[in-house]
Amino acid sequence: MCFCAVHDKKIHMGVVYAVGGHDGSEHLGNMEMFDPLTNKWMMKASMNTKRRGIALAALGGPIYAIGGLDDNSCFNDVERYDIESDRWSAVAPMNTPRGGVGSVALGSYVYAVGGNDGVASLSSVERFDPHLNKWTEVKEMGQRRAGNGVSKLNGCLYVVGGFDDNSPLSSVERFDPRMHRWEYVSELTTPRGGVGVATVMGRVFAVGGHNGNIYLNTVEAFEPRMNRWELVGSVSHCRAGAGVAVCSSHISQIRDVGQGSSNVVNCM
């Protein structure tokens, strides 16, 4: 079974993009852009493939939509969005289909971490070199996981929580590309599958998810110097598979985002 996110968001140049997902009736290929200065969402060009459970990463200008799934299969498709031309184009596919994959841009590469290939959750990791238009396998994680959160901090990649084939995970792993090595760091205070993850002010934040019994609204943060997670607050609604983005705008510029709809956004 492939784990899926409802939608994915990524911040780019002071705006937030929401790409793909599922609206309760069908899979989506469309994209919306939120501008905090105007407090408005705007429709942009649609992807070529409708899908949910994708990952987004921004590297050197373009935005990459990676993997995902529909009701029939998991995808290895990757599309690149050019902001200036408002256009999607296909790039080299991944070596492995990955639904519920995590992704982040680190250095000059885009990483695709874990996910589910339609049969089982994955521990494998690969990275994309845009200059070569090629995906290459890197060292695999210690734990198979899909629906995991991925972020970067201090030149390292962090993969947080997710699901194995049976249950949500509390384990967290860190990859140092300079050493080409994974290591476990301190575990989350609770298992979190479908967790949203972002890095803010030197800490990795884990938002919501599912612990195997209930959906969560709690938020915890990882302090790398102390190698410790601690609860720091909560969001208004329990949720799993939520998109998390760090917006480089003053909080006063974000006003009642999604008011009157089910698209709830919180600021911390």
C-alpha angles and dihedrals in degrees: 000000000000120000113225136201121216092228141335130230132194130180118231128171094343096312133094125230124206111196133186124325132133127291096202093267107048145359117270133224097175129107133212128195124210120206111196091199092064097025089227138124118223128194115240134181117311126238118252092239124051111222149139131216093048127148126225130210132172118213126173095336106316125089120228124212108202133197121315134152147244129203092286109039150355117252136227089191119128125191129189123213120210109207097201096053095032089228139133123215133177121252129185113311121240120261090243132036109247126189116179089020125165122224142181137167111241123173108328095332140080112224126210110199127194120312129147126287094204093270107052144352114272136231092186123110131196135179134212125227107201092198092058095030087226140128118218129189116242130188112308126238124256092241132047110234145162129184088037127150120239130195140150133238132170093354094308133107119233123201113195131197120310130148131293115201092284114027147000118279135229095190122112127197132194126207121202108197091195091061094030088226140129122211134177118244129189115314126245116263088246135013112269123192116181090020123170115227135191138157119237128171096343098315134096113231124206114201126196122313132148124288097198094269109044143009112259135225096180123113127207132183133213119223107200096199091056095033088225140128119213133180110252105174142297142266122239097253133041109242146159127196091030122155117238124197134173110228118204093213131105110266091237088065092063108075126175094328110200094004111173094021139073092257098102120185126186130197123210 
